[in-house]
Amino acid sequence: MHIEIHEPDLEQRVLRQIQSGHYHDVNELLTKALDALDEKTAPTSPEVAALRRKNFVELCDPVRGLAEDIDFSRNSSTARPLDL
């Protein structure tokens, strides 16, 4: 396969990335770019999509009320004798 780049700015960007040592060649650069695109546009499972649509309150509903029997009040007694 032969690929041509017709935009000089794009060609310079590709060459800079290779010369900087981030990528060994054009094949590696294109592979990384396409992998990133695949991850960004990958279809998600229905469960993941449903979680993304939930707001914070809906997300916390399953654990609501689990800590109602815990006393979070402050104990004013230090339980240590004070000598004034």
N, C-alpha and C positions, 0 to 999 in steps of 0.2 A: 504494500500500500504506500502511496506517495501522498503526503499532505503538504500543501502550500500555505504559507502565511502571507496575506496580502497587506496587512497593516504593519508599517515599520515600528510603531510603538509596541505592538504586541510581540513582535520578533525580538525587540530589545529587552522586554520583560523576561521572555523565555531565556535569552542568552545570559542576562544578569543572574537569574536563578541558578543556572548551570555553572556559571563562572564563580558564583559565591560558594559553591560546594554543597548547597542544599540538595541538589539532585545531580546524579552522575551523567544523565543524558536526557534527551527529550522523552524517551519512552517512560522513564521513571517519573518525570514531571507529569506527563499525561495520565499515567496510572493513578498517581496520588490525587490529581484533580478529579478524575472520573470516580474514584472511590469516595471522595468527599461528596460529590454530587449524588451518588447512589445512596449514601447514608442520609443525606438531607431529604431526599424524595422517596425514601423507602416506605412502602405501605406498612402501616402498623396494625397490630391485632385489634379486634374490637374492644378488648378489655383495656388496652393502653389508650385507645382513642377515647373511651368513656371516662377514664381517669383524668385525661387532659381537659375534658369539658366540665368537670366538676369544679365548683367553687370551694373555697376553704371550709365553709360550714358543712357542706355536703361531704367533704373529705374526712372531716372529724366526727361525723355522726356515729360511726360504728363504735367509737370509744367514749361517747358521751355518757356521763353518769357512772363510769367505773370508779371514780375517786370520790364519790359523794360521802362515803362513810369515813373518810380520813379527816382528822381534825388538824387544820392548818393554823389554828390560833397560836399566838405567842405565849409561852409560859413566862410570866414575869418573875417567877422565883428562880434565882440562880442556883439554889440548893447548896450554897456555900455560906458559912457563917461570916458575918461582917463585924469586925471590931473597929468601932469608931472612936 
